[in-house]
Amino acid sequence: MLEVTAAGLTFDLGGLAPGAALPAFQPLQWLGFEGSPDRSLIERVEVRAGNHIRAGASLHPVMKVMTSLVAALALDLPVRAVGWGPSGILMEPGYFCRMVLGWLGGGLFPARGLVALVPAPDGGLTSRGLSAFIGQEIQMEGASADIVQVAELVIDDLVKRGGMNAPGSLSVGARKFLVEPSRFGKRLHIWGQDD
């Protein structure tokens, strides 16, 4: 285990030699690669919040520092891929760095990478991994040609708000959405008001 400090916060790096190897990351999706990556060439190193900040690991400032640290490591070391555990996504390092550095520079939250957007049979979609940031996942109801782009904007808004615990509405550009938290589980059901 190696301890690394970034912006005054301590993170642990596990899976480094001579310590025990970690089990291989099993991605559900990969992004930014040309074709499917050769996962046999990838050894897993895990970055996680240190003991003193572990309870607040999902807080926005801690997540920003951690993603910044991972981007710095990916830029400076011979990293072959970056896996984001909560979403199950494996990313090409350059893709991950561009996405995260854009967010850290004031851009939109990088939903396409840190959150998996999974199509539903009815044309809607659900998220996987958003709960690491806001404690909730979303389920976009209804179908539209631009549902992925709209979901990314909705997620950006929700990350800035910290989620929603009561029924309400939100606006994305000129579009308005109704939001209702599920009574079972930590899920937000979202409908376009014109649906």
Backbone torsions as a table, in degrees:
resi	resn	phi	psi	omega
1	MET	NA	133.0	176.8
2	LEU	-117.3	135.8	178.9
3	GLU	-101.5	131.3	-179.2
4	VAL	-125.8	136.9	177.8
5	THR	-108.8	132.1	177.4
6	ALA	-137.7	127.6	-179.8
7	ALA	51.0	37.2	178.2
8	GLY	80.4	-0.9	179.0
9	LEU	-106.0	145.4	-177.5
10	THR	-104.1	133.2	177.7
11	PHE	-125.0	149.5	178.3
12	ASP	-105.2	137.1	174.3
13	LEU	-109.8	116.3	-179.8
14	GLY	-109.1	159.1	178.1
15	GLY	92.7	5.1	179.9
16	LEU	-83.9	144.7	174.3
17	ALA	-69.4	144.9	8.4
18	PRO	-88.3	10.9	178.7
19	GLY	-69.9	176.0	-179.2
20	ALA	-68.5	140.1	176.3
21	ALA	-70.8	149.1	177.4
22	LEU	-91.5	153.4	175.4
23	PRO	-60.6	149.9	-178.8
24	ALA	-60.3	143.7	174.9
25	PHE	-71.5	129.3	-179.2
26	GLN	-105.0	90.5	-176.3
27	PRO	-71.5	147.6	173.2
28	LEU	-95.2	-15.6	-177.1
29	GLN	-159.7	150.6	173.2
30	TRP	-132.2	148.6	-173.9
31	LEU	-134.1	144.8	172.4
32	GLY	86.9	-8.5	179.8
33	PHE	-89.1	152.1	168.7
34	GLU	-87.0	107.5	-174.6
35	GLY	78.7	-166.5	-179.3
36	SER	-90.3	132.5	-178.5
37	PRO	-69.9	151.5	176.2
38	ASP	-81.3	96.5	-174.9
39	ARG	-71.8	-13.8	178.1
40	SER	-69.0	-18.2	179.9
41	LEU	-90.1	0.0	-173.1
42	ILE	-106.8	124.8	171.7
43	GLU	-104.7	136.9	-173.3
44	ARG	-84.6	128.9	169.4
45	VAL	-122.4	131.0	-175.3
46	GLU	-110.8	133.6	174.3
47	VAL	-107.2	124.8	178.5
48	ARG	-141.3	158.9	-179.7
49	ALA	-61.1	139.7	177.5
50	GLY	-69.6	168.8	-176.0
51	ASN	-54.2	-40.7	-174.5
52	HIS	-72.7	-15.4	179.1
53	ILE	-121.4	4.1	-174.8
54	ARG	-57.3	-39.0	-179.5
55	ALA	-64.1	-27.0	179.8
56	GLY	-107.3	22.3	-174.9
57	ALA	-60.4	-27.2	-178.5
58	SER	-89.3	-1.3	177.9
59	LEU	-66.2	142.6	-175.7
60	HIS	-50.4	-49.7	-179.1
61	PRO	-63.1	-37.0	179.6
62	VAL	-68.5	-43.1	178.7
63	MET	-61.8	-39.3	179.2
64	LYS	-64.5	-42.6	178.8
65	VAL	-66.0	-42.1	-179.0
66	MET	-64.9	-44.6	179.3
67	THR	-66.5	-33.7	175.6
68	SER	-64.4	-42.1	177.5
69	LEU	-62.1	-46.3	179.8
70	VAL	-62.4	-40.8	178.1
71	ALA	-63.1	-41.9	179.4
72	ALA	-63.2	-42.4	177.7
73	LEU	-64.2	-41.8	-179.6
74	ALA	-66.0	-31.7	178.7
75	LEU	-76.9	-34.1	-172.7
76	ASP	-95.6	-16.9	-175.6
77	LEU	-119.1	162.4	179.4
78	PRO	-77.4	68.4	-179.1
79	VAL	-84.5	133.0	-179.1
80	ARG	-93.6	-25.8	-177.8
81	ALA	-163.3	156.4	174.5
82	VAL	-122.5	121.7	177.5
83	GLY	-102.0	136.6	176.4
84	TRP	-112.2	103.2	-171.7
85	GLY	-53.6	-50.3	-175.8
86	PRO	-58.6	-32.2	-179.2
87	SER	-95.3	-15.5	-177.3
88	GLY	72.6	25.6	-176.4
89	ILE	-105.4	135.3	174.2
90	LEU	-107.8	125.8	-174.6
91	MET	-120.4	148.2	170.8
92	GLU	-65.0	135.6	-173.8
93	PRO	-54.6	-42.3	179.2
94	GLY	-63.1	-39.7	177.4
95	TYR	-60.7	-49.3	-180.0
96	PHE	-58.4	-47.2	-176.5
97	CYS	-63.6	-44.8	179.0
98	ARG	-60.5	-43.8	-177.3
99	MET	-64.6	-50.2	-176.2
100	VAL	-70.9	-42.1	-178.9
101	LEU	-66.7	-31.3	173.9
102	GLY	-62.8	-43.3	178.0
103	TRP	-64.4	-47.3	-178.5
104	LEU	-65.4	-23.8	177.5
105	GLY	-86.2	7.2	176.5
106	GLY	108.5	2.6	-179.8
107	GLY	-82.0	-171.4	179.7
108	LEU	-65.9	152.1	172.8
109	PHE	-58.3	134.6	-175.3
110	PRO	-79.1	70.7	-177.6
111	ALA	-59.9	-38.1	-179.0
112	ARG	-81.6	83.8	-178.5
113	GLY	148.5	-51.9	179.1
114	LEU	-88.5	-14.0	177.4
115	VAL	-134.2	130.3	174.5
116	ALA	-85.9	135.5	176.8
117	LEU	-109.9	108.7	-170.7
118	VAL	-103.9	119.9	179.6
119	PRO	-63.0	141.4	175.5
120	ALA	-100.6	154.1	-178.4
121	PRO	-57.5	-27.5	-177.4
122	ASP	-86.3	5.6	179.6
123	GLY	98.7	-13.0	176.6
124	GLY	-80.0	-164.0	174.1
125	LEU	-155.1	160.1	176.7
126	THR	-124.2	158.1	178.0
127	SER	-101.4	156.2	172.1
128	ARG	-137.2	118.6	178.9
129	GLY	109.1	-13.0	179.0
130	LEU	-65.5	-29.3	-178.6
131	SER	-61.2	-23.2	176.4
132	ALA	-64.7	-22.2	-177.7
133	PHE	-103.7	-36.9	-175.7
134	ILE	-127.0	1.2	-179.6
135	GLY	77.4	7.8	-178.3
136	GLN	-143.2	154.2	170.3
137	GLU	-107.5	163.9	176.8
138	ILE	-114.7	154.8	170.0
139	GLN	-130.9	107.4	178.6
140	MET	-82.8	121.7	-179.2
141	GLU	-93.9	150.8	-180.0
142	GLY	85.7	171.6	-178.0
143	ALA	-127.5	143.0	172.2
144	SER	-152.9	157.1	-177.3
145	ALA	-63.1	-29.1	-176.3
146	ASP	-108.5	28.9	-173.2
147	ILE	-60.8	-35.1	-179.3
148	VAL	-66.6	-45.7	179.6
149	GLN	-64.2	-39.9	178.2
150	VAL	-65.6	-42.5	178.8
151	ALA	-60.3	-39.1	178.5
152	GLU	-61.7	-40.2	178.5
153	LEU	-70.1	-39.1	176.9
154	VAL	-62.8	-44.2	179.5
155	ILE	-62.7	-42.1	177.7
156	ASP	-57.0	-45.4	179.5
157	ASP	-63.1	-44.2	-178.4
158	LEU	-66.4	-37.6	178.2
159	VAL	-64.8	-40.8	177.9
160	LYS	-64.4	-36.7	180.0
161	ARG	-77.5	-28.2	-172.7
162	GLY	88.7	22.4	-179.2
163	GLY	91.3	-175.5	179.1
164	MET	-140.0	131.2	-178.7
165	ASN	-107.9	-0.4	179.0
166	ALA	-139.0	154.0	176.9
167	PRO	-56.4	145.5	-179.9
168	GLY	-174.4	-159.3	179.8
169	SER	-138.4	161.9	173.2
170	LEU	-145.9	157.0	-179.3
171	SER	-118.7	138.1	174.7
172	VAL	-126.7	104.5	-173.5
173	GLY	62.4	-127.3	-179.9
174	ALA	-89.3	-4.2	-176.4
175	ARG	-93.6	142.9	179.2
176	LYS	-117.2	143.9	-177.2
177	PHE	-130.4	142.8	171.9
178	LEU	-92.8	138.0	-178.2
179	VAL	-125.3	130.2	177.6
180	GLU	-134.4	117.1	175.4
181	PRO	-65.9	140.7	177.0
182	SER	-70.4	145.5	175.5
183	ARG	-76.0	-18.0	-178.5
184	PHE	-121.0	115.1	-179.9
185	GLY	85.9	178.2	-176.0
186	LYS	-107.8	74.8	-177.3
187	ARG	-133.0	141.2	174.4
188	LEU	-107.5	123.6	174.0
189	HIS	-90.7	130.6	-174.4
190	ILE	-127.5	127.2	178.0
191	TRP	-123.1	138.9	170.1
192	GLY	-70.9	141.8	-177.1
193	GLN	-68.8	-14.6	175.9
194	ASP	-96.3	2.2	179.4
195	ASP	-73.5	NA	NA
